[in-house]
Amino acid sequence: MPRSESKDSDEDENLALELNSNSEQNYGLSPLLGSFAEFCQSDAFDSQLLSFQHANAHSFKNADLEGEQSLEFTRLHEEYIEMIDTMMQTFCERQGITVEELFKEIAEFQDSETMQSFLPAVIGNCEYSHFARQMKAAATEDEAFDFAEQVEQEADEFNLSGIYRADNDSFDINGWNEYLSATKMPWMFRKLFLKAARTIKDVVIEHNPEQEFLFFRFRVNFFGTSDQTYILDGKPRNVTGSKKPWVITGSAYPERKEVSVRMDPHPSLGEGGFIIHKFTEDVDEEDRKVCVWEQQLVDPENDKDIVNTMRFVTDSGSEKGRK
């Protein structure tokens, strides 16, 4: 059943009430940066990014993003930056400020340790590495869909592979707000992520039990395509690139039709805090294949144990080969 407008309206009203009552949880995030982030996450902004990607992504299909980049890619990136600059200029004119003033505030706030993982995600669209990843994701989208669909049809045992759509009725906005708050995410960015979660689309899972990996890809407004590959051999692996070292461990449990990924200790939580992602295969009342994505946050130092889920549904039945 589709979500009703009144339900969305009620939830937005709840978000506004919490914003007013929890301003102290903004961790220094100014109203200007909050407005900027929300502007960047709008449908209008996102549609322009998508239009550019779809018009130019074909050049990136076989690109090696780790090697030397071609002059064509550099030219496309420059055009992309010009487009974003124009949109940012539009925002600044509406706010009555200059682009320089906006970037000054961004630069000051980006030094915040609490925000090092969040604000870059909002302005990171300007960086070449992010641009190239999004272009390649757009160029290989059809191949990813075809492969996941083929594996789903050929699988005769536990296999999460498939093309899914988000079941918005399963999304508990208050539960996820509590979850994100526990990771010390400022309210305005929680609001953005909660809104973005309603735009999840193009969910692709490639699951290969023999080679012990799971590839998980989805797209949301502005933040673009996100993908992650988990190795499911039960061995801990160090994660680099964060101020606090942490370990990720992926395991598969065919008897429970479940894949589990543990991140421990999680850098956003207190001493001994960790997060577990679980992907579980299920079937709904219409005999459609379902993937339940559960995230559990445990933070003993702050007495937190929070579990939230999202459901992704395919248009295929639970039996092999059904469409």
N, C-alpha and C positions, 0 to 999 in steps of 0.2 A: 504494500500500500504506500503511495507517495506521501511524503511529508506535507502536512497542511500548512498554509501560510500563517494561520494563527499560532501553530506550534513554533514555527521559526520566529515569529514576532515575540512570543512569550520568552523564548530563550534569549533573544537579543536584548529584551528588557532586563532579564536576569543578569546578563553580562554587563549592561550599563549600571545596574544597581551595585554590582560587585566592584566595578571600576571606581565608583564614588566612595565605597566603604573600605577599599583596600589600596588607596593611593600610596600608602607607606610602603607597599610591596613593589613599587616601580624600580627600586634599586638605582635611583638617579636618572631614569629615563625621562627626558623632557617631553612635553606635549608636542613640540615641533617634530622630534624624531618619531614619536608615535604616529603622528599624522602622515609623515613621510612614508613610514613603513606600510601604513594602511593604503595610501595612494598607490604604492608599488604593487600591492596585492589585489588591486581592483581588477574586475573583468576587462575593463577597457585597456589597462596597461598590459595585461596578460595576452589579450587578443593580438596586440601589435607584435609582441615577442613571437607568438606562434606563427603569425603570418610571415615574418621574416625567416624563421627557421624552415618552414615548409617550402618557401620559395628558393632557398639556397642550400639546403642540407645535403642534396645529392652529391656534392663535391666531397663530403666528409665520410662517405660510406666506407671506404677502404683506407681511411687515413690512419697513420701511426701517430697518435697524440704524444708519444714519448720522444719521437725523433724530431728532425728539423722540419719546421712548418713552412709550407709553400707561401709564395707571395700572394696567391689568390686568397688563402686563408687570412693573411694579414689584412688584405684589402677588405674582405668581408667583415672582419672584426672592426675595422675603422668605421665602416658604414653602420655597423650595429651600435657602436659607441655614439655616433652622431645621432642615431635615432633615440637612444636613451637620454642623451644630453638634451634633446628637444623636449622630451617628456618631463625631464627634471626641471627644465626652464619653465614649463607650464605650471608645475607644482609651485615653484618659487614665486611666480607672478601671483598666483592665487593667495599665497601666504604673505605677500608684501615684503619679501626678502630677496637677497641675491643668492646665486648659486654658491658663491664663495662663502657666504655666511652659513649656508647649510653644510658645506663640506668641513668648515671649521668645527661646527658642533659635532659632526660625525667623527672627525679625527680625535676630538677630546674624549668622546664617550667610548671610542673603540679601544682605548687603553684599559677600560674596566675589565678586570679578570672575570667578573660574573658574566659579562656580555661577550666574551671573546668568541663564543660559539654561535651567537645569535645574530648580532648586527652584521657581521661579515656575510651571513647568508642572505641578508636583505640587499646589501650593496655589491655582493660578489658577482652579480650578473655582468658587471663591467669588466671583470678579469678575464684574460684570454683563456685560461685553463677551464673556467666554468663555461664560457661561451663555446669552446671547442667540444666539451663533453656533451652539452645540450644539442649541438648541431649533429654530432655523431649519433646520439640517441634518437634524434628525429629521423636520421638517414637509415638507421637499422631497425626502426620500429616495426615495419612489416615483417622482417625476417624473424624478429623476436616473437611476434605473435604466431607466425606460422610454425616455428619450432616448438613452442609451448603447446600449441594445439595438436601437433603431430605426436609429441610424447604422451600427452594426455590420452589420445586415442589408442596408442599402442601399449600403454601400461596395463598389466594384468594383476598387479599387487598394489600395495600402498604407494601412492605417488601424488604429490600436490600440484603437479604441473597443470597449467591451464591459463585461460584468459578470463579474468574476473571483472566484475563491477562492484563498487562499494554498496553495501546495504546500509543506507543512511538511517533506517529505523533502529539499527543496532548501536548507533553512536550515542553514548551517554556524555553529553556536553559537560555536565557538572563533575562527573567522575574524571574525565580527562583534564579538566581545569585543575582539580586537586592534584592529579598526577604531575602535570607540568609545573605547578606551583612548588611541589616538593623538590624539583630540580633547580629551584631558584630562578626560574624564568620570569622576567618582569611581566606585569599584567598586560601591557599593550602587545607584547609579543605572544603571550598566551592567546590573547584575543585573535591575533593574526593566524596563529597555528590552528586554532579551533575553527576559524572560518575556512582556512585552507583545507582542513580535513573534510569539509562538506563538498569540496571540489575534486576529491580523489577520483582519478579516472585512469584508464589504460593500465590496469593492474595485470602484470604478467609474472607468473612463477614458472621457473624451469627447475625441476627437481630430478636429480639423477642419483638414485640410491646406490648403484654400483660404483660410481665414481665419488660418492660421498660429498655431494655439494648441492646447495640450493641457491638459485639466483632469484632475487625479488626486486621487481621494478614497478614503480607507479609514478604518476604525474599529478601535481597540484598547481593551482594558479601561481604565477610569478616565480615561485621557488623552482619550478621546472620539474624535470625528470630526475628521480632519485633511484639509484639502484645499489644493491649490496649483494655480494656473493659470500655465502657462509660455507666453510669447510666442516663437514659433519663427521669427523673421525674421533671426536672426543678429546682431542689434544688441545691444550691451552696455547694461545698465540698472543704475543705481545702486540699492542697497538701503539704506533708512534704518532707524533704530531700533536700531542697534548702535553700541557705542563705537568700533569700527573700521569705517571705510567699506569696502564691498566691492561687487563687480559681478557680475551674473548674466547669462549669455548663452545663449539657447536656439536650437537649429538643428535642422532636419529633413534626413534623408538617405534619400529614398525608395528609391534604388537598393540601400541596405543594410537597408531596412525598419527604420530606426532614428531615434530622437529623442534628442538630446544636450543636456544643460544643464550649463553650467560655472559654478561659483561661485569667484570669484578676485578678490583673495586671501581665503581663508576666515578669518574672525575667530578661530577656535579653533586654527589651525595656526601654525607658525613663518613666518619671512620667506619669501615666494614660494610658500607652501602653497596648494593649491586642491583642490576636489572636483568630480568630474564624475559626473552621473547619466545613465545611458543606459537608454532603454526600447526594446526590440527585439521585433519580432513573430516568432513561431516557431510550429511545429506539433509536437505530441507524437506518440508512437507510436500513440495512439488517434485520431489525426487531429483533435484538439481544438486550438483556437486558444490560444496561450500568449503571455504578455507576460513577457519577462525584464527584471527591474529590476536593473541593475548600478550599483554605487557604487564609484568609484575615488578613493582619497585619496592625494595626493602632497604630501609635506612634505620638501623638500630639506634644510632646516635640521636636521631630526632624522632624516634618512636613512630616510624612510618612503615606501613605494609599495605600497599595499594595495588589493586588488580583491575585492569580495564581491558575490554575486548572490542574488536571490530570484526565484522563479518564481510567476506567477499564471496559473491555468488557467480557461478558460471551459467551459461544458457544450455549446458549439456546435462544429460542425465547422469546418474551415478554409475551406470554400467559402461564398460569399455565401448568406445565407438559411437555412443549415442550423441546426437546433436540437438 
